[in-house]
Amino acid sequence: MKLVRYGPPGREKPGILDAEGRIRDLSGVVPDIAGAVLNPKELAKIRKAKIDKLPLVRGRPRLGPCVGGVGNYIAIGLNYADHAAESGQPVPAEPVVFNKAPSCICGPNDDTIIPKGSTKLDYEVELAVVIGQTARYLSKKDAMEVVAGYCVANDVSERAFQMERGQTLCKGKGAETFGPLGPWLVTKDEIKDPQNLDMWLTVNGEMRQKGSTRTMVFGVAHLVWYLSQFFVLKPGDVIATGTPPGVALGMKPAPVWLKAGDIVRLGIEGLGEQQQKIVPFRP
């Protein structure tokens, strides 16, 4: 299934894509694509619904983040060996873990707002994993059982805040609009192998990132298992799993940072595409 949330910010409704790629309203089936709705029993309820009988959503509504009420947005750094190399960092022996503030989450096509004082705005196409069940101290063999599905994420980053303001990684990761998620939450049954997905990102039509989840240092199952040893994972939690090479930070001879007016497009095989316009902060 491809699940969506559509409508104005803060008032999104749940939806599902039908066989023709049109949005059907799920409000009569579930209250939102969030929290307990992501557990296997609730997802089964959606599967049993007669999709072609649900109300058709007309026009082209705004798409909100494909999962609502995210409590914990966890991200993984340096999880592609070639990205670690372009960043001048060794391949980590264990996953590098940090958080993005849940308040950064926005729709997949919402504008990206340049924070006040920003000088080094960057992009990162990432596979995001959405958790569907409460999990703690998972065994490796059971890790994938708690995954509800996947979506596209752009781990928007302000590198000066991240690397030059006291080495506190999350400072550069959690600003307003730094967390586009979507367009859809694709349930895991539709993705045969999350470790074999092509991914890409362009800026103003120029290809900047082109890679595959095949080159992850730590795969999805390992990450879910690993994180459950440190956090209680809850339904609706999101894990952004790292980015392939091609970010502005690694460009030679000098980075080309994002600026107002730039258009960023990104996508992952089977998970859809996003597009953001970079805009200045306006009080």
C-alpha distance (Angstrom), angle and dihedral (degrees) to the residues before:
residue distance angle dihedral
M1 . . .
K2 3.78 . .
L3 3.79 108.2 .
V4 3.80 123.3 -167.5
R5 3.78 141.0 -178.1
Y6 3.78 115.4 -144.7
G7 3.78 138.3 -178.7
P8 3.82 138.6 54.7
P9 3.83 119.2 -21.3
G10 3.78 110.8 -78.4
R11 3.81 92.5 11.8
E12 3.78 101.3 68.5
K13 3.80 120.2 150.8
P14 3.80 126.4 -147.7
G15 3.78 118.9 -104.5
I16 3.77 143.9 166.2
L17 3.79 132.2 -147.6
D18 3.79 114.4 -116.0
A19 3.81 125.9 -145.5
E20 3.81 90.2 -81.3
G21 3.81 94.3 50.4
R22 3.80 94.4 -105.2
I23 3.81 122.6 137.1
R24 3.79 116.3 -109.7
D25 3.79 119.2 -166.3
L26 3.82 114.9 -112.4
S27 3.81 97.1 -175.6
G28 3.80 91.2 111.8
V29 3.80 91.6 53.2
V30 3.81 105.5 39.4
P31 3.82 133.1 5.8
D32 3.82 96.0 -129.1
I33 3.79 143.7 -24.4
A34 3.78 92.0 -97.5
G35 3.79 145.4 93.6
A36 3.80 116.3 -12.8
V37 3.82 91.9 9.1
L38 3.82 86.3 74.9
N39 3.80 95.1 62.9
P40 3.83 118.3 104.2
K41 3.83 95.5 -104.5
E42 3.79 93.9 53.2
L43 3.79 93.2 43.5
A44 3.81 87.7 51.8
K45 3.80 88.4 54.8
I46 3.80 89.5 55.9
R47 3.81 90.9 48.2
K48 3.79 90.5 54.7
A49 3.80 92.7 53.0
K50 3.81 116.4 104.6
I51 3.79 96.1 -114.6
D52 3.80 96.0 -168.0
K53 3.81 89.9 55.2
L54 3.80 94.8 54.3
P55 3.83 118.5 100.7
L56 3.80 112.6 -81.9
V57 3.80 114.6 -125.8
R58 3.80 107.9 -132.7
G59 3.77 127.1 -144.4
R60 3.79 125.1 4.3
P61 3.80 107.7 -57.1
R62 3.78 122.7 -170.2
L63 3.79 112.2 -90.0
G64 3.78 114.8 -131.8
P65 3.79 125.6 -157.2
C66 3.80 105.1 -58.2
V67 3.81 92.7 -124.1
G68 3.79 123.9 43.9
G69 3.78 133.8 -152.2
V70 3.81 95.7 25.2
G71 3.78 108.3 -171.6
N72 3.79 99.8 -176.3
Y73 3.81 124.7 24.9
I74 3.79 105.7 -170.0
A75 3.79 122.5 -174.6
I76 3.79 134.0 -167.6
G77 3.80 123.0 -141.1
L78 3.80 130.1 -150.9
N79 3.79 92.5 5.9
Y80 3.81 95.5 146.7
A81 3.80 115.0 66.5
D82 3.81 93.2 -142.1
H83 3.81 91.5 49.8
A84 3.81 90.2 51.1
A85 3.81 88.2 52.7
E86 3.82 93.9 51.0
S87 3.81 88.7 49.0
G88 3.81 91.1 52.5
Q89 3.81 92.1 -117.8
P90 3.81 131.2 125.7
V91 3.80 119.1 -112.2
P92 3.82 103.4 -92.1
A93 3.78 121.0 -113.9
E94 3.81 89.9 -143.6
P95 3.81 130.7 20.0
V96 3.80 115.5 -74.3
V97 3.80 104.3 -129.9
F98 3.80 130.2 -164.1
N99 3.79 138.1 148.8
K100 3.76 133.7 -113.9
A101 3.80 112.9 -152.1
P102 3.83 109.4 -106.7
S103 3.83 87.0 -133.5
C104 3.82 87.9 70.5
I105 3.81 92.0 66.7
C106 3.79 116.4 112.1
G107 3.78 141.9 153.2
P108 3.80 120.6 -64.4
N109 3.79 94.2 -111.0
D110 3.80 100.2 34.7
D111 3.80 118.2 121.3
T112 3.81 118.0 -92.5
I113 3.80 108.6 -126.4
I114 3.81 117.3 -143.8
P115 3.83 106.4 -129.5
K116 3.79 120.5 -125.0
G117 3.80 108.9 -87.0
S118 3.80 94.5 16.3
T119 3.82 117.3 152.3
K120 3.83 104.2 156.6
L121 3.79 110.7 44.7
D122 3.82 114.7 174.3
Y123 3.81 141.9 175.7
E124 3.82 135.8 -137.7
V125 3.82 126.0 -172.9
E126 3.80 108.6 -146.5
L127 3.79 142.0 174.1
A128 3.80 107.9 -120.7
V129 3.80 123.2 -155.4
V130 3.81 119.4 -150.3
I131 3.81 117.8 -151.6
G132 3.81 118.7 -136.1
Q133 3.82 104.6 -177.6
T134 3.78 137.7 38.2
A135 3.79 108.3 -96.7
R136 3.78 137.0 -179.7
Y137 3.81 130.0 168.9
L138 3.79 94.1 -1.6
S139 3.78 121.6 -169.2
K140 3.78 114.4 -122.0
K141 3.80 92.2 -113.7
D142 3.81 92.4 54.8
A143 3.78 98.9 43.6
M144 3.81 97.2 100.1
E145 3.81 92.0 51.1
V146 3.81 90.7 78.0
V147 3.81 95.7 50.9
A148 3.82 114.0 105.8
G149 3.79 97.0 -176.2
Y150 3.78 149.8 -65.2
C151 3.78 141.4 -89.2
V152 3.79 142.8 175.2
A153 3.81 117.3 -90.6
N154 3.78 132.5 -173.5
D155 3.80 108.3 -152.2
V156 3.80 94.1 -154.5
S157 3.81 108.8 -161.6
E158 3.79 138.6 -169.6
R159 3.80 102.1 -150.0
A160 3.81 97.7 -166.4
F161 3.81 90.1 54.1
Q162 3.81 89.7 44.1
M163 3.80 100.1 46.6
E164 3.79 108.9 18.0
R165 3.81 103.2 42.7
G166 3.78 102.1 72.2
Q167 3.82 99.4 -55.1
T168 3.80 93.0 -86.1
L169 3.79 100.7 147.1
C170 3.80 98.0 -160.5
K171 3.83 92.2 60.3
G172 3.78 89.0 74.6
K173 3.79 97.0 41.6
G174 3.79 110.1 51.2
A175 3.80 109.2 56.0
E176 3.78 121.2 130.3
T177 3.86 111.6 -68.9
F178 3.83 92.7 9.1
G179 3.83 91.2 121.3
P180 3.82 114.7 60.8
L181 3.83 109.9 174.2
G182 3.78 125.7 -172.7
P183 2.97 150.5 -29.3
W184 3.79 83.7 -149.1
L185 3.76 140.3 0.0
V186 3.81 101.9 -128.6
T187 3.79 112.2 -157.6
K188 3.78 114.7 -123.4
D189 3.81 94.6 -113.3
E190 3.83 88.2 70.4
I191 3.81 94.0 54.7
K192 3.79 109.1 67.6
D193 3.80 95.4 -173.8
P194 3.82 121.6 12.5
Q195 3.81 87.2 -168.8
N196 3.79 93.2 65.6
L197 3.81 106.4 55.9
D198 3.80 125.3 124.4
M199 3.80 116.1 -135.4
W200 3.80 135.7 -173.6
L201 3.79 145.1 173.4
T202 3.81 132.7 -163.5
V203 3.79 133.5 -168.6
N204 3.81 114.5 -152.8
G205 3.80 88.5 -18.2
E206 3.82 95.0 -52.0
M207 3.79 114.7 122.4
R208 3.80 108.3 -120.9
Q209 3.80 103.7 160.4
K210 3.79 127.8 31.6
G211 3.76 119.0 162.0
S212 3.78 147.8 116.8
T213 3.77 137.5 -115.2
R214 3.81 85.1 -121.7
T215 3.81 88.9 84.8
M216 3.79 96.9 55.8
V217 3.80 113.6 130.6
F218 3.81 91.4 -146.5
G219 3.80 117.0 26.8
V220 3.79 128.2 -139.9
A221 3.82 96.2 -94.1
H222 3.80 91.8 49.8
L223 3.80 92.6 48.4
V224 3.81 94.5 49.9
W225 3.80 90.9 47.6
Y226 3.81 92.4 45.5
L227 3.79 96.2 48.1
S228 3.80 91.9 49.2
Q229 3.80 88.1 63.6
F230 3.82 89.6 63.8
F231 3.83 106.6 27.1
V232 3.78 136.6 32.7
L233 3.79 101.7 -117.0
K234 3.81 114.2 -141.9
P235 3.81 132.5 -163.0
G236 3.79 108.3 -83.5
D237 3.80 95.6 26.2
V238 3.80 112.3 137.4
I239 3.81 129.0 -144.2
A240 3.81 117.7 -164.1
T241 3.79 103.8 -157.5
G242 3.82 104.8 -155.4
T243 3.79 137.9 -87.3
P244 3.81 137.4 -94.6
P245 3.83 121.4 -123.0
G246 3.78 124.8 -71.7
V247 3.79 102.9 77.2
A248 3.80 117.9 144.0
L249 3.81 90.7 -111.7
G250 3.80 90.9 66.3
M251 3.82 98.8 45.0
K252 3.82 118.2 124.2
P253 2.97 135.2 -110.1
A254 3.82 87.3 7.6
P255 3.82 137.3 -12.4
V256 3.79 119.5 -101.2
W257 3.79 102.7 -146.8
L258 3.77 124.0 -157.6
K259 3.81 116.3 -93.9
A260 3.79 137.6 -173.1
G261 3.79 111.5 -67.7
D262 3.81 96.3 27.3
I263 3.80 117.9 132.3
V264 3.80 117.0 -143.0
R265 3.82 119.4 -164.1
L266 3.78 124.6 -178.2
G267 3.76 140.7 165.1
I268 3.79 147.8 169.0
E269 3.78 127.0 -143.0
G270 3.81 110.2 -90.7
L271 3.80 93.7 1.8
G272 3.79 103.0 78.9
E273 3.80 134.2 -125.1
Q274 3.79 140.0 -72.1
Q275 3.80 132.8 -157.2
Q276 3.80 128.9 -165.6
K277 3.78 132.9 -178.3
I278 3.80 115.5 -146.6
V279 3.80 110.5 -127.8
P280 3.82 134.1 176.1
F281 3.79 121.6 -105.7
R282 3.78 112.4 -96.0
P283 3.82 118.3 -170.4
